Amino acid sequence: MGLYRRYGTKDKYKEKARNTALALVLICLAVITLFPIYYMIISSFGAPTEAGGASYSLIPKSFSLDSYKFFFNYSKYSFRWILNSMLVAGIVTVCNVIFASLAGYAFAKLRFPGCQFFFFLLLVAMMIPYQVTQVPLYILVVNVLKLQDTYTALIAPTLVTCYNVFLAKQFFSSLPTSVIESAKIEGCSQPMTVWKIVMPLSKTVLAVMAITTFLGEWNTFFWPFLVCNSEKMQTIQVGLKNFSFANTTYFAPMMAGATISALPMFILFFSLQKYFLEGVTVGAVKG
């Protein structure tokens, strides 16, 4: 009995030591991850010229809102940049939730000529790097369709993404076919079945789709930078580059703008973080 207690106590100490070491590692990783966010926010409260100097400090010499005032007074389109981002990200998110979910349902539960072939093309399209398609897409939108500096140019290329269709298809494949067949027996049409039965059962995947799409579209820089020449059509991410010049950079106002642009992301994450966790396993289990 004494031997059991002695070795049992050692095991407890070893387990406690492992837990302590694991906690320290996780704390270090959290600090490394959160440090850029901390530095962005703390720098935004410095003077407009302080953080642009040769020396950088983790704590600014003075706390003020001058950099935020500088950001909004720098250009008459500062508010317009935020509104443009909200409009583009909002429309793209709504369209992806509607059209990608319908396409995913069709691939998962309907049988039509060429179903497997078109889904194979979808998978192939997902393997093509995003940067590869930018040159032909730019030529099509700007040179052929003459849509430069328009909301259509910002929105149309991402109205439906292959990843969202694939995500919806994987989730709908896990739904029992018997539920849909029962609805048909009761006299429900296909649109009614989708609206009344399938969509209420798919709130998780729709929420995950909306969150990831909004985050991706809000933070995108390369495509809006290509198709927007005028300041009034720029999104917030592209507008921030106006604070950087060849000889100097308005660092603190840029950090103020970055903090403002990150606020929707913080709000979205902390209010809907449970959907992020559920989204990890969406479509991973069948049956």
C-alpha positions as CSV (number, residue, x, y, z in Angstrom):
1,M,0.0,0.0,0.0
2,G,2.9,2.4,0.8
3,L,4.6,1.5,-2.4
4,Y,1.4,2.3,-4.4
5,R,1.1,5.6,-2.6
6,R,4.7,6.5,-3.3
7,Y,4.4,5.7,-7.1
8,G,0.9,7.3,-7.2
9,T,2.3,10.5,-5.8
10,K,5.2,10.5,-8.4
11,D,2.7,10.0,-11.2
12,K,0.7,13.0,-9.9
13,Y,3.8,15.1,-9.7
14,K,4.7,14.1,-13.3
15,E,1.2,14.8,-14.6
16,K,1.3,18.2,-12.8
17,A,4.7,19.0,-14.3
18,R,3.5,18.1,-17.8
19,N,0.4,20.2,-17.4
20,T,2.5,23.2,-16.2
21,A,4.9,22.8,-19.1
22,L,2.0,22.6,-21.5
23,A,0.4,25.7,-20.0
24,L,3.6,27.6,-20.3
25,V,4.0,26.6,-23.9
26,L,0.4,27.6,-24.7
27,I,0.9,31.0,-22.9
28,C,4.0,31.7,-24.9
29,L,2.2,30.8,-28.2
30,A,-0.7,33.1,-27.2
31,V,1.7,36.0,-26.4
32,I,3.4,35.5,-29.8
33,T,0.1,35.4,-31.6
34,L,-1.5,38.4,-29.8
35,F,1.6,40.6,-29.8
36,P,1.1,42.0,-33.4
37,I,-2.5,42.9,-32.4
38,Y,-1.3,44.5,-29.2
39,Y,1.4,46.5,-31.1
40,M,-1.2,47.6,-33.7
41,I,-3.6,48.9,-31.1
42,I,-1.0,50.5,-28.8
43,S,0.7,52.2,-31.8
44,S,-2.6,53.7,-32.9
45,F,-2.8,55.8,-29.8
46,G,0.5,57.5,-30.4
47,A,1.1,60.8,-32.1
48,P,0.8,60.7,-35.9
49,T,4.6,61.2,-36.3
50,E,5.9,59.3,-33.2
51,A,5.7,55.7,-34.6
52,G,7.1,56.8,-37.9
53,G,10.4,57.7,-36.4
54,A,13.6,55.7,-36.4
55,S,12.9,54.2,-32.9
56,Y,9.9,52.0,-32.1
57,S,8.6,51.6,-28.5
58,L,6.2,49.1,-27.1
59,I,4.5,51.9,-25.2
60,P,4.0,55.3,-26.9
61,K,5.2,58.4,-25.2
62,S,1.7,59.8,-25.0
63,F,-1.8,58.4,-25.5
64,S,-4.1,60.4,-27.8
65,L,-6.7,60.1,-30.5
66,D,-4.8,62.4,-32.9
67,S,-3.9,59.4,-35.2
68,Y,-7.6,58.5,-35.5
69,K,-8.4,62.1,-36.3
70,F,-5.5,62.2,-38.8
71,F,-6.8,59.0,-40.5
72,F,-10.3,60.4,-41.0
73,N,-9.1,63.9,-42.0
74,Y,-6.4,62.6,-44.3
75,S,-8.8,61.9,-47.2
76,K,-12.4,62.9,-47.8
77,Y,-13.0,59.2,-48.7
78,S,-11.9,57.7,-45.4
79,F,-15.5,56.8,-44.4
80,R,-16.2,55.8,-48.0
81,W,-13.4,53.1,-47.7
82,I,-15.2,51.5,-44.8
83,L,-18.6,51.7,-46.5
84,N,-17.1,50.1,-49.6
85,S,-15.7,47.2,-47.6
86,M,-19.0,46.7,-45.8
87,L,-21.0,46.8,-49.1
88,V,-18.7,44.5,-51.0
89,A,-18.2,42.0,-48.2
90,G,-21.9,42.0,-47.3
91,I,-23.1,41.4,-50.9
92,V,-20.5,38.7,-51.5
93,T,-21.4,36.9,-48.3
94,V,-25.1,36.9,-48.9
95,C,-24.7,35.7,-52.5
96,N,-22.3,32.9,-51.5
97,V,-24.6,31.7,-48.7
98,I,-27.6,31.6,-51.2
99,F,-26.0,30.3,-54.4
100,A,-23.2,28.1,-53.0
101,S,-25.7,26.3,-50.7
102,L,-28.1,25.7,-53.6
103,A,-25.3,24.4,-55.7
104,G,-24.0,22.2,-52.9
105,Y,-27.5,20.8,-52.4
106,A,-27.8,20.0,-56.1
107,F,-24.4,18.2,-56.1
108,A,-25.2,16.3,-52.9
109,K,-28.9,15.2,-53.4
110,L,-29.9,15.6,-57.0
111,R,-28.8,13.5,-59.9
112,F,-28.5,15.3,-63.3
113,P,-26.4,14.7,-66.4
114,G,-22.8,15.5,-65.9
115,C,-23.1,15.8,-62.1
116,Q,-19.8,13.9,-61.4
117,F,-18.0,15.7,-64.2
118,F,-18.9,19.2,-63.0
119,F,-18.0,18.3,-59.5
120,F,-14.6,17.1,-60.7
121,L,-14.1,20.4,-62.5
122,L,-15.0,22.1,-59.2
123,L,-12.3,20.2,-57.4
124,V,-9.8,21.0,-60.1
125,A,-10.7,24.7,-59.9
126,M,-10.0,24.6,-56.1
127,M,-6.4,23.4,-56.8
128,I,-5.5,26.4,-59.0
129,P,-3.8,29.0,-56.9
130,Y,-5.7,32.3,-56.5
131,Q,-2.8,34.4,-57.9
132,V,-2.7,32.4,-61.2
133,T,-6.2,33.5,-62.2
134,Q,-5.7,37.2,-61.5
135,V,-4.1,38.2,-64.8
136,P,-6.8,36.6,-67.1
137,L,-9.5,37.8,-64.8
138,Y,-8.1,41.3,-64.8
139,I,-8.0,41.3,-68.6
140,L,-11.6,40.1,-68.8
141,V,-13.0,42.6,-66.3
142,V,-10.9,45.7,-67.2
143,N,-10.1,45.4,-70.9
144,V,-13.0,43.4,-72.2
145,L,-16.0,44.3,-70.0
146,K,-14.7,47.8,-69.1
147,L,-15.7,47.5,-65.5
148,Q,-12.7,49.2,-63.8
149,D,-13.6,51.3,-60.7
150,T,-17.0,49.8,-60.3
151,Y,-18.7,47.8,-57.6
152,T,-19.4,45.1,-60.2
153,A,-15.7,44.6,-60.7
154,L,-15.2,44.2,-56.9
155,I,-18.1,41.9,-56.3
156,A,-18.6,39.7,-59.4
157,P,-15.5,37.5,-59.3
158,T,-16.3,36.1,-55.8
159,L,-20.1,35.9,-56.0
160,V,-19.7,32.1,-55.6
161,T,-16.5,30.4,-54.6
162,C,-15.6,26.8,-55.3
163,Y,-14.7,26.2,-51.6
164,N,-18.1,27.3,-50.4
165,V,-19.9,25.0,-52.9
166,F,-17.6,22.1,-51.8
167,L,-18.3,22.9,-48.1
168,A,-22.0,22.9,-48.7
169,K,-21.9,19.7,-50.7
170,Q,-20.0,17.9,-48.0
171,F,-22.5,18.9,-45.4
172,F,-25.6,18.2,-47.4
173,S,-24.2,14.7,-48.2
174,S,-24.3,13.9,-44.5
175,L,-28.0,14.8,-44.2
176,P,-30.3,11.7,-44.2
177,T,-31.9,11.2,-47.6
178,S,-35.0,9.7,-45.9
179,V,-35.9,13.1,-44.5
180,I,-36.0,14.6,-48.0
181,E,-37.9,11.6,-49.4
182,S,-40.5,11.9,-46.6
183,A,-41.0,15.6,-47.5
184,K,-41.6,14.5,-51.1
185,I,-44.1,11.9,-50.0
186,E,-46.0,14.6,-48.1
187,G,-46.3,16.7,-51.2
188,C,-43.5,19.2,-50.8
189,S,-42.0,20.6,-53.9
190,Q,-38.2,20.7,-54.3
191,P,-38.0,24.5,-53.5
192,M,-40.3,24.0,-50.5
193,T,-38.2,21.0,-49.3
194,V,-35.0,23.1,-49.5
195,W,-36.5,26.1,-47.8
196,K,-38.6,24.4,-45.1
197,I,-36.5,21.4,-44.2
198,V,-32.9,21.5,-45.6
199,M,-32.0,25.1,-44.7
200,P,-33.2,25.0,-41.1
201,L,-31.0,21.8,-40.6
202,S,-28.0,23.6,-42.2
203,K,-27.7,26.7,-39.9
204,T,-24.3,25.6,-38.8
205,V,-22.7,25.3,-42.2
206,L,-24.5,28.4,-43.5
207,A,-23.1,30.4,-40.5
208,V,-19.6,29.1,-41.0
209,M,-19.8,29.9,-44.7
210,A,-21.0,33.4,-44.0
211,I,-18.3,34.0,-41.4
212,T,-15.4,32.7,-43.5
213,T,-16.6,34.5,-46.6
214,F,-17.0,37.8,-44.9
215,L,-13.6,37.6,-43.2
216,G,-11.9,36.7,-46.5
217,E,-13.6,39.4,-48.5
218,W,-13.1,42.1,-45.9
219,N,-9.4,41.4,-45.6
220,T,-8.7,41.0,-49.3
221,F,-6.2,43.5,-50.8
222,F,-4.8,42.3,-54.1
223,W,-8.0,42.3,-56.3
224,P,-9.4,45.6,-55.1
225,F,-5.9,47.1,-55.6
226,L,-5.9,45.9,-59.2
227,V,-9.3,47.1,-60.3
228,C,-9.6,50.4,-58.3
229,N,-7.7,53.4,-59.5
230,S,-9.7,56.2,-57.8
231,E,-9.7,56.7,-54.1
232,K,-13.5,56.8,-53.8
233,M,-13.8,53.1,-54.9
234,Q,-11.1,51.7,-52.7
235,T,-11.8,49.4,-49.8
236,I,-10.3,50.0,-46.3
237,Q,-7.5,47.6,-46.9
238,V,-6.4,49.3,-50.1
239,G,-7.0,52.8,-48.6
240,L,-4.4,52.1,-45.9
241,K,-1.6,52.0,-48.4
242,N,-2.2,55.7,-49.0
243,F,-0.4,56.4,-45.7
244,S,2.9,54.9,-47.0
245,F,5.2,56.9,-49.3
246,A,8.7,56.4,-50.7
247,N,10.4,58.5,-48.1
248,T,8.1,58.3,-45.1
249,T,5.2,56.4,-43.6
250,Y,2.4,57.7,-41.4
251,F,2.7,54.7,-39.2
252,A,0.4,55.6,-36.3
253,P,-2.5,56.7,-38.5
254,M,-2.0,53.6,-40.6
255,M,-2.3,51.5,-37.3
256,A,-5.4,53.5,-36.4
257,G,-6.9,52.6,-39.7
258,A,-5.9,49.0,-39.3
259,T,-7.5,48.9,-35.8
260,I,-10.7,50.3,-37.2
261,S,-10.7,47.8,-40.0
262,A,-10.1,45.0,-37.5
263,L,-13.0,45.9,-35.3
264,P,-15.7,44.1,-37.4
265,M,-13.4,41.0,-37.3
266,F,-13.2,41.1,-33.5
267,I,-16.9,41.6,-33.1
268,L,-17.7,38.8,-35.6
269,F,-15.3,36.4,-33.9
270,F,-16.3,36.9,-30.3
271,S,-20.1,36.9,-31.1
272,L,-20.0,33.8,-33.3
273,Q,-16.9,32.0,-32.1
274,K,-18.9,28.8,-31.4
275,Y,-19.6,28.5,-35.1
276,F,-15.8,28.6,-35.8
277,L,-15.4,25.6,-33.5
278,E,-18.3,23.7,-35.0
279,G,-17.0,24.6,-38.5
280,V,-13.8,22.5,-37.9
281,T,-15.8,19.3,-38.2
282,V,-18.5,20.4,-40.7
283,G,-18.7,17.8,-43.5
284,A,-16.1,15.5,-41.8
285,V,-18.6,12.9,-40.5
286,K,-21.1,11.1,-42.7
287,G,-24.1,9.1,-41.5
